[in-house]
């Protein structure tokens, strides 16, 4: 028999074990109930409410859609509009994500009853596909079972098989069958092809040109008609120019949309396929500025892809405006000067090759392009002579510029210790073995020796002075009737120095597709002498303007630009908005010359205008303003692909200058290629255009100053009565 104490301990242990088991059972039962409730709840949500929640999720699917905004405008330097947006009526179509081609065709047929749509953009492929869609069964029967089997047996992807089959069906559609498409059918097709050209939920332009008020009203009245589901009437805009200046550029239309070669580039930047984009010059260069920020809406769709709500997300902004450095009034006046002179030259003798003329004017201290003129003669469809704007040729076409570059040659000579200030050289005809005599125009007699300083060399345009600088740079000595060898690196020395002025390199103009010109080789040695007088490498008129600007600006080369301000868009779409960005003057480099050397060349160029032997004295000696410059002629041989006069000897003429002499406001370059085929009668049209252009600039400047002074009101004064008077 156990002791009492041990029996009590045993009973306590039994009781404790019994309580623990009971509690564990309660806990497990509770957990079971909780899991049961959770499983029942999940089952309820999935089985009973599953479809409701799925529909709710589908209803909240948001698809962002970008819509176009007006493109930025372009103004001249005085705030005159050059490129604007004109509002026009437009009709659009937006397909849903679930819209089928058959539904689109039904809408197209209904819309064709309300509007007129030209079918001139309908292609043969469009007609074939349309005919097949209208006659699917009979068209498919044209392909035999053997042909289908042959395509099916090919080891190519299924999509490629289908494409081959579709192409075969199209091939079997005859011209006679296509001719059965009526005018009404083609109008429906023209509408239908626009509907199918884009993505779902992206508005497609059906018609935005010549939409009559009646058409606009008819469609607007039926926007709620289920037969016109997806059709809308909106206000679109059209790009309108008030100037023929080509450098303003151009844009695509909604019909053409993004160019194929840049499709991926623009789509990656949230453009739509039918967006307008700049395709040339300013419109292309400043696309990011002009395009603006699109308005964004989110289309909320249901489970079937139908839009049930449209939520505005971003109102968007119209494109920013550009203000040019070009004064349209000055531009127009200078264009007339160039046009008149070009026509006059063409009517003269030995002028069969002349067709272009250029004039570039810029501010040498800021780089602002004040005017860019390029004109090209052509013929219209009736064979009548016309003049086309060719301003872009000022920076895309290059020519030999002749003696205009002698300022760069002399400054190169100073920097390379090939000549000193006021150094006297002998101007004499030079004769090298195997080449024709090389001489200055004013000194053609062999062994005739004329002492000449650097100033006289610029004034009289001495070729020989420049030849001797080039030979000194090359370390070569002249020997009568001997060959001339120069190290190839001498060409690089000359060209690198010329590049400091902007010759032979890009100027940095804010326009695309700038040319650098043609760079000749490094032999034979005598070509180095031709390089020194502008008759080897070629340069653009804009490069020539930058070169003379650099000399006028005491050796500082400024980056030229045609846009001087970017402004915010305004709500009224007419006035200029606040300035967002000012294009500041940018110094590209300073030439490797002292101020004294630069001033020496400036003096020589001043003498070209007023010196007794100056080549432009006849045109500039009586100018009411101080100016300086340099003329140039270059002997060239004409080349144009498939032209009957290829190889014809001709003359280019050019002119560079700046004014006023002490504080230049303008620098200008004139170029007329192939002005004549008669070297004995070279016209002075280059000098005449330069003088007329400078006169016109100062005349307009004085006119504006006078207008400004007349608009200033006298200060307010009150009359006071004095007692006794």
C-alpha positions as CSV (number, residue, x, y, z in Angstrom):
1,X,0.0,0.0,0.0
2,X,1.4,3.4,-1.1
3,X,2.0,6.1,1.4
4,X,-0.7,8.8,1.5
5,X,1.7,11.5,0.2
6,X,2.7,9.5,-2.9
7,X,-1.0,8.7,-3.6
8,X,-1.9,12.4,-3.6
9,X,1.0,13.2,-6.1
10,X,-0.2,10.4,-8.4
11,X,-3.8,11.7,-8.4
12,X,-2.6,15.2,-9.2
13,X,-0.7,14.0,-12.2
14,X,-3.7,12.2,-13.6
15,X,-5.8,15.3,-13.2
16,X,-3.3,17.5,-14.9
17,X,-2.9,15.2,-17.9
18,X,-6.7,15.1,-18.2
19,X,-7.0,18.9,-18.3
20,X,-4.2,19.2,-20.9
21,X,-5.9,16.8,-23.3
22,X,-9.1,18.7,-22.9
23,X,-7.5,22.0,-23.7
24,X,-5.6,20.6,-26.7
25,X,-8.9,19.3,-28.1
26,X,-10.5,22.7,-27.7
27,X,-7.6,24.4,-29.5
28,X,-7.7,21.9,-32.4
29,X,-11.4,22.3,-32.7
30,X,-11.1,26.1,-32.8
31,X,-8.4,25.9,-35.5
32,X,-10.6,23.5,-37.5
33,X,-13.5,25.9,-37.3
34,X,-11.4,28.9,-38.4
35,X,-9.9,27.0,-41.4
36,X,-13.4,25.9,-42.3
37,X,-14.7,29.5,-42.3
38,X,-11.7,30.6,-44.4
39,X,-12.2,27.9,-47.0
40,X,-15.9,28.6,-47.2
41,X,-15.1,32.3,-47.7
42,X,-12.6,31.7,-50.4
43,X,-15.0,29.4,-52.1
44,X,-17.7,32.0,-51.9
45,X,-15.4,34.6,-53.4
46,X,-14.2,32.4,-56.2
47,X,-17.3,30.5,-57.1
48,X,-20.2,32.9,-56.3
49,X,-18.5,36.3,-56.8
50,X,-15.7,35.4,-59.1
51,X,-17.3,36.7,-62.3
52,X,-18.4,39.9,-60.7
53,X,-14.9,40.6,-59.4
54,X,-13.4,39.7,-62.8
55,X,-15.7,42.1,-64.5
56,X,-14.8,44.8,-62.0
57,X,-11.1,44.3,-62.7
58,X,-11.8,44.5,-66.5
59,X,-13.8,47.7,-65.9
60,X,-10.8,49.4,-64.4
61,X,-8.4,48.6,-67.2
62,X,-6.9,52.0,-68.2
63,X,-5.5,52.6,-71.7
64,X,-3.6,55.9,-72.1
65,X,-4.2,57.7,-75.4
66,X,-2.1,60.6,-76.6
67,X,-3.8,63.3,-78.7
68,X,-2.0,65.9,-80.8
69,X,-1.6,69.6,-79.8
70,X,-0.9,72.6,-82.0
71,X,2.7,72.8,-83.1
72,X,4.9,75.7,-82.0
73,X,4.9,78.8,-84.3
74,X,7.9,80.5,-85.9
75,X,8.4,84.3,-85.7
76,X,11.0,86.6,-87.3
77,X,13.2,88.8,-85.1
78,X,10.6,91.6,-85.1
79,X,7.7,89.3,-84.0
80,X,6.2,88.8,-87.5
81,X,4.7,85.4,-87.9
82,X,6.5,83.2,-90.4
83,X,4.9,79.8,-89.7
84,X,1.5,79.5,-88.1
85,X,-1.3,77.0,-87.4
86,X,-4.7,77.5,-89.0
87,X,-7.6,75.6,-87.4
88,X,-9.6,73.4,-89.8
89,X,-12.6,71.1,-89.5
90,X,-11.7,67.5,-89.3
91,X,-13.4,64.1,-89.0
92,X,-11.8,61.3,-87.1
93,X,-12.4,57.6,-86.3
94,X,-11.4,55.7,-83.2
95,X,-11.6,51.9,-83.3
96,X,-12.2,49.9,-80.1
97,X,-9.9,47.1,-79.1
98,X,-12.6,44.6,-80.1
99,X,-13.7,46.3,-83.3
100,X,-13.7,44.0,-86.2
101,X,-12.8,44.9,-89.8
102,X,-16.4,44.1,-90.9
103,X,-17.7,46.7,-88.4
104,X,-15.2,49.3,-89.7
105,X,-16.4,48.6,-93.3
106,X,-20.0,49.2,-92.2
107,X,-19.1,52.5,-90.6
108,X,-17.1,53.5,-93.7
109,X,-20.1,52.9,-96.0
110,X,-22.3,55.0,-93.7
111,X,-19.7,57.8,-93.5
112,X,-19.3,57.8,-97.3
113,X,-23.0,58.9,-97.5
114,X,-22.2,62.1,-95.5
115,X,-18.8,63.2,-96.8
116,X,-16.8,63.3,-100.0
117,X,-13.4,61.6,-99.9
118,X,-10.9,61.6,-102.7
119,X,-9.5,58.2,-103.7
120,X,-6.3,59.5,-105.1
121,X,-4.2,57.9,-102.3
122,X,-5.8,54.4,-102.8
123,X,-3.2,52.0,-104.1
124,X,-3.4,48.9,-106.2
125,X,-2.8,46.8,-103.1
126,X,-5.7,48.6,-101.4
127,X,-8.0,47.8,-104.2
128,X,-7.0,44.2,-104.3
129,X,-7.5,43.7,-100.6
130,X,-10.8,45.5,-100.7
131,X,-12.0,43.4,-103.6
132,X,-11.1,40.2,-101.8
133,X,-12.9,41.4,-98.6
134,X,-16.0,42.1,-100.7
135,X,-15.7,38.8,-102.6
136,X,-13.9,36.6,-100.2
137,X,-15.3,33.2,-101.3
138,X,-14.9,33.7,-105.0
139,X,-11.4,35.2,-104.6
140,X,-10.2,32.3,-102.5
141,X,-11.4,29.8,-105.1
142,X,-8.9,31.3,-107.5
143,X,-6.1,29.5,-105.7
144,X,-6.1,25.8,-106.6
145,X,-5.8,23.0,-104.1
146,X,-2.5,22.0,-105.6
147,X,-1.2,25.6,-105.0
148,X,-2.4,25.6,-101.5
149,X,-0.8,22.2,-100.8
150,X,2.5,23.4,-102.3
151,X,2.5,26.4,-99.9
152,X,1.5,24.2,-96.9
153,X,4.3,21.8,-97.6
154,X,7.0,24.6,-97.4
155,X,9.2,24.6,-94.3
156,X,8.4,28.1,-93.2
157,X,6.4,29.6,-90.3
158,X,2.6,29.5,-90.5
159,X,2.4,33.3,-90.7
160,X,4.7,33.3,-93.7
161,X,2.6,30.6,-95.4
162,X,-0.5,32.8,-94.9
163,X,1.3,35.8,-96.4
164,X,2.3,33.8,-99.4
165,X,-1.2,32.5,-99.8
166,X,-2.7,36.1,-99.5
167,X,-0.2,37.4,-102.1
168,X,-1.1,34.6,-104.5
169,X,-4.8,35.5,-104.1
170,X,-4.0,39.1,-104.9
171,X,-2.0,38.2,-108.0
172,X,-5.0,36.3,-109.4
173,X,-7.3,39.4,-109.1
174,X,-7.6,40.7,-112.7
175,X,-7.8,44.3,-113.8
176,X,-11.2,43.6,-115.2
177,X,-12.4,42.5,-111.7
178,X,-10.9,45.6,-110.1
179,X,-12.6,47.7,-112.7
180,X,-15.9,46.5,-111.3
181,X,-15.3,48.6,-108.2
182,X,-17.6,51.7,-108.6
183,X,-16.7,55.2,-107.7
184,X,-18.8,54.8,-104.6
185,X,-16.9,51.7,-103.7
186,X,-13.6,53.5,-104.1
187,X,-14.8,56.3,-101.8
188,X,-15.7,53.8,-99.2
189,X,-12.3,52.2,-99.6
190,X,-10.6,55.6,-99.2
191,X,-12.3,56.1,-95.9
192,X,-11.8,52.5,-94.8
193,X,-8.0,52.5,-95.5
194,X,-7.7,55.6,-93.1
195,X,-9.7,53.8,-90.4
196,X,-7.4,50.7,-90.5
197,X,-4.1,52.6,-90.7
198,X,-3.6,53.0,-86.9
199,X,-3.9,51.4,-83.5
200,X,-7.1,50.7,-81.5
201,X,-8.1,53.7,-79.3
202,X,-5.9,56.0,-81.3
203,X,-7.9,58.6,-83.3
204,X,-7.3,58.3,-87.1
205,X,-7.7,61.3,-89.3
206,X,-10.3,60.5,-92.0
207,X,-10.5,63.9,-93.5
208,X,-9.0,67.2,-92.4
209,X,-8.7,69.1,-95.7
210,X,-11.5,70.9,-97.4
211,X,-14.1,69.6,-94.9
212,X,-17.1,71.8,-95.7
213,X,-19.4,73.2,-93.1
214,X,-22.2,71.0,-94.4
215,X,-20.1,67.9,-94.1
216,X,-19.0,68.8,-90.6
217,X,-22.6,69.5,-89.6
218,X,-24.0,66.3,-91.1
219,X,-21.5,64.2,-89.3
220,X,-21.9,66.1,-86.0
221,X,-25.6,65.6,-86.0
222,X,-25.2,61.8,-86.1
223,X,-22.4,61.2,-83.7
224,X,-24.7,59.2,-81.4
225,X,-25.9,57.0,-84.2
226,X,-24.7,53.4,-83.7
227,X,-24.0,53.2,-87.4
228,X,-21.2,55.8,-86.9
229,X,-19.7,54.3,-83.8
230,X,-16.2,55.6,-83.3
231,X,-16.6,58.7,-85.6
232,X,-16.0,62.1,-84.2
233,X,-15.8,65.7,-85.4
234,X,-12.9,67.8,-84.1
235,X,-10.9,70.9,-84.8
236,X,-7.5,70.1,-86.3
237,X,-4.8,72.5,-87.5
238,X,-2.9,73.0,-90.6
239,X,0.7,74.3,-90.9
240,X,0.7,77.6,-92.9
241,X,3.8,79.6,-94.0
242,X,3.8,83.3,-94.8
243,X,7.3,83.0,-96.4
244,X,8.8,80.9,-99.1
245,X,12.1,80.7,-97.1
246,X,13.1,77.1,-97.4
247,X,15.1,76.9,-94.2
248,X,11.9,77.2,-92.2
249,X,11.5,73.6,-93.1
250,X,8.5,71.3,-93.6
251,X,6.4,68.7,-91.7
252,X,4.6,65.6,-92.5
253,X,0.8,65.5,-92.6
254,X,-1.5,63.2,-90.6
255,X,-1.9,61.1,-93.8
256,X,1.9,60.5,-94.2
257,X,2.6,60.5,-90.5
258,X,6.1,59.5,-89.2
259,X,8.6,58.8,-92.0
260,X,9.3,55.1,-92.2
261,X,13.1,55.5,-91.7
262,X,12.5,57.2,-88.3
263,X,9.5,55.2,-87.2
264,X,11.2,53.4,-84.3
265,X,12.9,56.6,-83.1
266,X,9.7,58.5,-82.7
267,X,7.5,55.7,-81.4
268,X,10.1,55.2,-78.6
269,X,9.3,58.8,-77.7
270,X,5.6,58.4,-77.4
271,X,4.7,59.6,-80.9
272,X,1.8,58.2,-82.8
273,X,2.2,56.8,-86.3
274,X,0.0,59.6,-87.8
275,X,1.8,62.5,-85.9
276,X,3.2,65.4,-87.8
277,X,6.9,65.6,-87.5
278,X,9.5,68.0,-88.9
279,X,11.3,66.6,-91.9
280,X,13.7,69.4,-92.9
281,X,15.6,72.4,-91.6
282,X,14.1,74.4,-88.6
283,X,11.1,72.1,-88.3
284,X,13.4,69.1,-88.0
285,X,16.2,70.7,-86.0
286,X,13.8,72.0,-83.3
287,X,11.3,69.1,-83.4
288,X,11.5,68.6,-79.6
289,X,10.6,72.2,-79.0
290,X,7.9,72.7,-81.6
291,X,6.1,69.4,-81.1
292,X,4.8,70.3,-77.7
293,X,3.4,68.1,-74.9
294,X,0.5,65.9,-75.9
295,X,-2.7,65.9,-74.0
296,X,-3.3,62.5,-72.3
297,X,-6.6,60.8,-71.5
298,X,-7.2,57.3,-70.1
299,X,-9.9,55.2,-71.7
300,X,-11.5,52.9,-69.1
301,X,-12.7,49.8,-70.9
302,X,-15.0,46.9,-69.8
303,X,-14.3,43.2,-70.3
304,X,-15.3,43.4,-73.9
305,X,-12.9,46.2,-74.7
306,X,-15.5,48.9,-75.0
307,X,-14.7,52.3,-73.6
308,X,-17.0,53.1,-70.7
309,X,-15.3,56.2,-69.4
310,X,-12.7,58.7,-70.6
311,X,-10.6,60.3,-67.8
312,X,-8.4,63.4,-68.6
313,X,-4.9,62.9,-67.2
314,X,-2.9,65.8,-68.7
315,X,-4.3,68.7,-70.7
316,X,-1.0,69.0,-72.6
317,X,0.7,72.1,-74.0
318,X,1.0,73.5,-77.4
319,X,4.5,73.5,-78.9
320,X,6.9,76.3,-77.9
321,X,7.5,79.1,-80.3
322,X,10.7,80.0,-82.1
323,X,11.9,83.6,-82.6
324,X,14.4,83.9,-85.4
325,X,17.4,86.2,-85.7
326,X,16.3,86.8,-89.3
327,X,14.4,90.1,-90.0
328,X,11.8,89.1,-92.6
329,X,11.7,92.6,-94.0
330,X,15.5,92.7,-94.5
331,X,15.3,89.1,-95.8
332,X,12.7,90.1,-98.4
333,X,14.6,93.2,-99.5
334,X,17.9,91.2,-99.9
335,X,16.1,88.4,-101.8
336,X,14.9,91.0,-104.3
337,X,18.4,92.4,-104.8
338,X,19.8,88.9,-105.4
339,X,16.9,87.9,-107.7
340,X,17.2,91.0,-109.9
341,X,20.9,90.6,-110.2
342,X,20.6,86.9,-111.0
343,X,18.1,87.6,-113.8
344,X,20.3,90.4,-115.1
345,X,23.3,88.1,-115.3
346,X,21.3,85.3,-117.0
347,X,20.2,87.8,-119.7
348,X,23.9,88.8,-120.3
349,X,26.6,87.2,-122.5
350,X,28.5,84.0,-121.6
351,X,26.0,83.2,-118.9
352,X,24.7,79.7,-119.9
353,X,26.0,78.2,-116.7
354,X,24.9,80.7,-114.1
355,X,21.9,79.7,-112.1
356,X,22.6,80.3,-108.4
357,X,23.4,83.3,-106.2
358,X,23.9,83.5,-102.4
359,X,24.0,86.2,-99.8
360,X,24.5,85.6,-96.1
361,X,24.5,88.4,-93.6
362,X,25.2,87.9,-89.9
363,X,26.1,89.9,-86.8
364,X,29.9,89.2,-86.3
365,X,29.7,89.9,-82.5
366,X,26.8,87.6,-81.6
367,X,26.6,85.0,-84.5
368,X,23.0,85.9,-85.2
369,X,22.2,85.2,-88.9
370,X,20.3,88.3,-90.0
371,X,19.5,87.1,-93.5
372,X,20.2,83.9,-95.5
373,X,19.5,84.3,-99.2
374,X,19.9,81.6,-101.9
375,X,18.2,81.8,-105.3
376,X,18.2,79.2,-108.1
377,X,16.9,79.7,-111.6
378,X,14.6,77.0,-112.9
379,X,11.7,76.3,-115.2
380,X,8.1,75.6,-114.5
381,X,6.0,72.9,-116.1
382,X,5.4,75.2,-119.1
383,X,9.1,75.9,-119.7
384,X,8.9,79.4,-118.3
385,X,11.9,80.7,-116.3
386,X,11.2,81.0,-112.5
387,X,13.3,81.7,-109.5
388,X,13.2,79.2,-106.6
389,X,14.3,79.7,-103.0
390,X,17.5,77.9,-102.4
391,X,18.6,79.4,-99.1
392,X,19.6,76.0,-97.8
393,X,22.3,76.0,-100.5
394,X,24.1,78.6,-98.3
395,X,25.2,75.8,-96.0
396,X,24.9,72.7,-98.1
397,X,26.6,73.7,-101.3
398,X,30.3,74.5,-101.6
399,X,32.5,76.4,-104.1
400,X,35.9,77.7,-104.8
401,X,35.9,81.2,-103.3
402,X,39.0,82.7,-104.8
403,X,40.8,85.7,-103.3
404,X,38.3,86.3,-100.6
405,X,40.3,83.9,-98.4
406,X,43.6,85.8,-98.7
407,X,43.0,87.4,-95.3
408,X,43.2,83.9,-93.7
409,X,46.3,83.2,-95.8
410,X,48.1,86.3,-94.5
411,X,47.1,85.7,-90.9
412,X,48.3,82.1,-91.3
413,X,51.6,83.5,-92.6
414,X,51.9,85.7,-89.5
415,X,51.2,82.8,-87.1
416,X,53.6,80.5,-88.8
417,X,56.4,83.1,-89.0
418,X,56.3,83.0,-92.8
419,X,55.8,86.8,-93.1
420,X,56.1,89.8,-90.8
421,X,54.0,92.9,-90.4
422,X,54.7,95.4,-93.3
423,X,57.1,92.9,-94.9
424,X,57.9,93.6,-98.6
425,X,57.7,90.8,-101.1
426,X,58.3,91.0,-104.8
427,X,55.2,90.3,-106.9
428,X,56.5,88.5,-110.0
429,X,55.1,85.8,-112.3
430,X,56.3,82.4,-111.2
431,X,57.1,79.5,-113.6
432,X,57.3,75.9,-112.3
433,X,58.3,72.9,-114.4
434,X,55.3,71.2,-116.1
435,X,52.8,73.9,-115.1
436,X,51.4,77.1,-116.6
437,X,52.8,80.4,-115.3
438,X,51.3,81.5,-112.0
439,X,50.9,85.2,-111.5
440,X,48.7,88.0,-110.1
441,X,46.0,89.4,-112.4
442,X,47.7,92.8,-112.5
443,X,51.2,91.5,-113.3
444,X,51.4,88.9,-116.1
445,X,54.7,89.8,-117.8
446,X,57.5,87.4,-116.9
447,X,60.3,88.9,-114.9
448,X,58.3,92.0,-114.1
449,X,58.9,92.7,-110.4
450,X,56.7,94.8,-108.2
451,X,57.7,95.4,-104.5
452,X,54.6,95.0,-102.3
453,X,53.8,95.1,-98.6
454,X,51.2,92.9,-96.9
455,X,48.7,95.8,-96.9
456,X,49.2,96.3,-100.6
457,X,48.9,92.6,-101.2
458,X,45.4,92.6,-99.7
459,X,44.3,95.8,-101.4
460,X,45.6,94.8,-104.9
461,X,44.9,91.0,-104.3
462,X,48.4,89.8,-105.0
463,X,48.4,86.1,-105.8
464,X,52.2,85.9,-105.7
465,X,52.5,87.4,-102.2
466,X,50.2,84.6,-101.0
467,X,52.2,82.0,-103.1
468,X,55.4,83.0,-101.3
469,X,53.7,82.8,-97.9
470,X,52.6,79.2,-98.7
471,X,56.1,78.3,-99.9
472,X,57.7,79.7,-96.8
473,X,55.3,77.7,-94.6
474,X,56.3,74.6,-96.6
475,X,60.0,75.4,-96.4
476,X,60.2,75.5,-100.2
477,X,62.2,77.9,-102.3
478,X,61.2,79.1,-105.7
479,X,63.5,78.3,-108.6
480,X,62.6,79.3,-112.1
481,X,61.2,76.4,-114.2
482,X,62.0,73.8,-111.5
483,X,59.5,71.5,-109.9
484,X,58.0,72.4,-106.5
485,X,58.0,69.9,-103.7
486,X,56.2,70.7,-100.5
487,X,55.8,68.3,-97.5
488,X,52.3,66.9,-97.3
489,X,52.0,68.2,-93.7
490,X,52.1,71.8,-95.2
491,X,48.6,71.3,-96.5
492,X,47.4,70.3,-93.0
493,X,49.1,73.4,-91.5
494,X,47.3,75.6,-93.9
495,X,43.9,73.8,-93.5
496,X,44.1,73.7,-89.7
497,X,44.7,77.4,-89.7
498,X,41.9,78.1,-92.1
499,X,39.6,76.0,-89.9
500,X,40.1,78.5,-87.1
501,X,38.1,80.9,-89.2
502,X,35.4,78.4,-90.1
503,X,36.7,77.5,-93.5
504,X,36.5,73.8,-94.3
505,X,34.8,72.8,-91.1
506,X,31.2,73.0,-89.8
507,X,30.2,76.4,-88.6
508,X,27.9,75.0,-85.9
509,X,24.7,76.5,-87.5
510,X,21.5,75.3,-85.8
511,X,20.3,73.6,-89.0
512,X,20.7,70.0,-90.2
513,X,22.8,68.6,-93.0
514,X,25.5,71.3,-93.0
515,X,28.3,70.6,-95.5
516,X,32.0,71.1,-94.8
517,X,33.0,71.5,-98.4
518,X,35.5,69.6,-100.5
519,X,39.1,69.1,-99.2
520,X,41.6,68.5,-102.0
521,X,44.6,66.2,-101.6
522,X,48.2,66.9,-100.7
523,X,49.8,66.9,-104.2
524,X,51.2,68.1,-106.4
525,X,53.1,70.7,-104.5
526,X,51.8,73.6,-106.6
527,X,48.3,72.9,-105.3
528,X,49.4,74.4,-102.0
529,X,49.8,77.7,-103.8
530,X,46.2,77.3,-105.2
531,X,45.0,76.6,-101.7
532,X,46.5,79.9,-100.5
533,X,44.4,81.9,-103.0
534,X,41.1,79.9,-102.7
535,X,41.3,77.8,-105.8
536,X,41.7,74.3,-104.4
537,X,39.4,73.5,-101.5
538,X,35.7,74.5,-101.5
539,X,33.7,76.3,-98.9
540,X,30.0,77.2,-98.3
541,X,28.7,80.7,-98.4
542,X,28.0,80.4,-94.6
543,X,31.6,79.4,-93.9
544,X,32.7,82.4,-95.9
545,X,30.4,84.6,-93.8
546,X,31.8,83.1,-90.5
547,X,35.3,83.6,-91.8
548,X,34.9,87.4,-92.4
549,X,32.9,87.7,-89.2
550,X,35.9,86.2,-87.3
551,X,38.2,88.9,-88.8
552,X,35.7,91.6,-88.1
553,X,35.3,90.4,-84.5
554,X,39.0,90.7,-83.7
555,X,39.7,87.0,-84.2
556,X,36.8,85.5,-82.2
557,X,34.8,82.9,-84.2
558,X,31.2,83.0,-83.2
559,X,28.8,80.1,-83.7
560,X,26.1,81.2,-86.2
561,X,22.4,80.6,-85.3
562,X,19.1,81.4,-86.9
563,X,17.0,81.0,-83.7
564,X,17.6,83.6,-81.0
565,X,14.7,82.8,-78.5
566,X,12.4,80.0,-77.5
567,X,9.1,81.3,-76.1
568,X,6.3,79.6,-74.2
569,X,3.0,79.1,-76.1
570,X,0.2,81.6,-75.4
571,X,-3.5,80.8,-74.9
572,X,-4.6,83.2,-77.7
573,X,-2.3,81.6,-80.2
574,X,-1.4,85.0,-81.6
575,X,0.8,87.0,-79.3
576,X,4.3,86.1,-78.2
577,X,4.6,84.3,-74.9
578,X,7.2,84.8,-72.1
579,X,10.8,83.9,-73.0
580,X,11.9,80.4,-71.9
581,X,15.4,80.3,-73.5
582,X,17.7,83.0,-75.0
583,X,20.3,81.6,-77.4
584,X,23.4,83.2,-76.0
585,X,26.4,84.1,-78.2
586,X,28.9,81.3,-78.3
587,X,32.6,81.7,-78.9
588,X,34.0,78.7,-80.7
589,X,37.6,79.8,-80.7
590,X,40.0,82.7,-81.2
591,X,42.6,82.5,-84.0
592,X,46.3,82.2,-83.2
593,X,47.2,85.8,-84.0
594,X,47.9,89.0,-82.1
595,X,45.6,91.9,-82.1
596,X,48.1,93.9,-84.1
597,X,48.2,91.2,-86.9
598,X,44.4,91.1,-87.1
599,X,44.2,94.9,-87.3
600,X,46.8,94.8,-90.1
601,X,44.5,92.6,-92.2
602,X,41.5,94.8,-91.3
603,X,43.4,97.8,-92.6
604,X,44.2,95.9,-95.8
605,X,40.5,95.1,-96.3
606,X,39.5,98.7,-95.6
607,X,41.8,99.6,-98.4
608,X,40.0,97.2,-100.7
609,X,37.0,99.5,-100.4
610,X,38.7,102.9,-100.3
611,X,42.3,102.5,-101.5
612,X,43.4,103.8,-104.9
613,X,43.9,100.2,-106.2
614,X,41.1,98.6,-104.2
615,X,39.2,96.0,-106.2
616,X,35.8,97.2,-104.7
617,X,36.6,100.9,-104.7
618,X,34.2,101.6,-107.5
619,X,31.3,100.2,-105.4
620,X,32.2,101.3,-101.9
621,X,34.4,104.4,-101.9
622,X,31.4,106.7,-101.5
623,X,29.5,104.6,-99.0
624,X,28.0,106.8,-96.2
625,X,29.3,104.3,-93.6
626,X,32.7,102.8,-93.0
627,X,33.2,99.3,-94.3
628,X,35.9,96.8,-95.3
629,X,36.0,93.6,-97.3
630,X,37.7,91.5,-99.9
631,X,36.6,90.4,-103.4
632,X,37.4,87.1,-105.1
633,X,37.4,85.3,-108.4
634,X,38.2,81.7,-109.0
635,X,38.9,79.8,-112.2
636,X,36.9,76.6,-112.2
637,X,35.6,73.8,-114.4
638,X,31.9,73.2,-114.4
639,X,30.5,69.8,-113.4
640,X,27.0,68.6,-113.1
641,X,25.9,65.0,-113.6
642,X,24.8,64.3,-117.2
643,X,25.1,68.0,-118.2
644,X,26.1,68.8,-121.7
645,X,28.6,71.4,-120.6
646,X,30.6,69.2,-118.2
647,X,34.2,70.3,-118.2
648,X,33.5,73.9,-119.4
649,X,35.9,76.5,-118.0
650,X,34.1,79.2,-116.0
651,X,34.5,81.8,-113.3
652,X,33.1,82.0,-109.7
653,X,32.9,85.4,-108.1
654,X,32.6,86.1,-104.4
655,X,32.7,89.0,-101.9
656,X,33.1,89.3,-98.1
657,X,32.8,92.4,-96.0
658,X,31.7,94.0,-92.8
659,X,30.5,97.4,-91.5
660,X,30.9,99.7,-89.7
661,X,34.6,99.3,-89.7
662,X,35.3,100.2,-86.0
663,X,32.3,98.5,-84.4
664,X,30.9,95.9,-86.9
665,X,27.2,95.2,-86.8
666,X,27.0,93.2,-90.0
667,X,29.3,90.8,-91.9
668,X,28.3,89.6,-95.3
669,X,29.3,87.0,-97.9
670,X,28.2,87.0,-101.6
671,X,28.8,84.0,-103.9
672,X,27.8,83.5,-107.5
673,X,29.1,80.3,-109.0
674,X,29.8,79.9,-112.8
675,X,28.9,83.6,-113.4
676,X,30.6,83.6,-116.8
677,X,32.6,81.5,-119.2
678,X,34.5,84.5,-120.5
679,X,37.4,85.3,-118.2
680,X,38.1,88.6,-119.9
681,X,34.7,90.0,-119.0
682,X,33.9,89.1,-115.5
683,X,30.9,91.1,-114.1
684,X,31.1,92.9,-110.8
685,X,27.8,91.5,-109.6
686,X,29.4,90.3,-106.4
687,X,30.5,93.8,-105.4
688,X,27.2,95.3,-106.5
689,X,25.1,92.9,-104.4
690,X,27.3,93.5,-101.4
691,X,27.0,97.3,-101.6
692,X,23.2,97.1,-102.2
693,X,22.8,94.7,-99.2
694,X,24.8,96.9,-96.8
695,X,22.9,100.0,-97.9
696,X,19.6,98.3,-97.4
697,X,20.6,97.1,-93.9
698,X,21.5,100.6,-92.7
699,X,18.5,102.2,-94.5
700,X,16.1,99.8,-92.6
701,X,18.0,100.4,-89.4
702,X,17.6,104.2,-89.7
703,X,13.9,103.7,-90.6
704,X,13.3,101.7,-87.5
705,X,15.2,104.1,-85.3
706,X,13.1,107.0,-86.7
707,X,9.9,105.1,-86.2
708,X,10.9,104.4,-82.6
709,X,11.7,108.0,-81.9
710,X,8.4,109.2,-83.4
711,X,6.5,106.8,-81.1
712,X,8.1,108.2,-77.9
713,X,5.7,110.7,-76.3
714,X,7.0,113.9,-74.7
715,X,7.0,113.9,-70.9
716,X,3.9,115.0,-69.1
717,X,3.8,118.7,-68.2
718,X,1.0,120.6,-66.4
719,X,0.2,124.3,-67.2
720,X,0.1,126.5,-64.2
721,X,-1.7,129.8,-64.1
722,X,0.3,132.6,-62.6
723,X,-1.5,135.4,-61.0
724,X,-1.0,138.6,-62.9
725,X,-0.2,137.0,-66.2
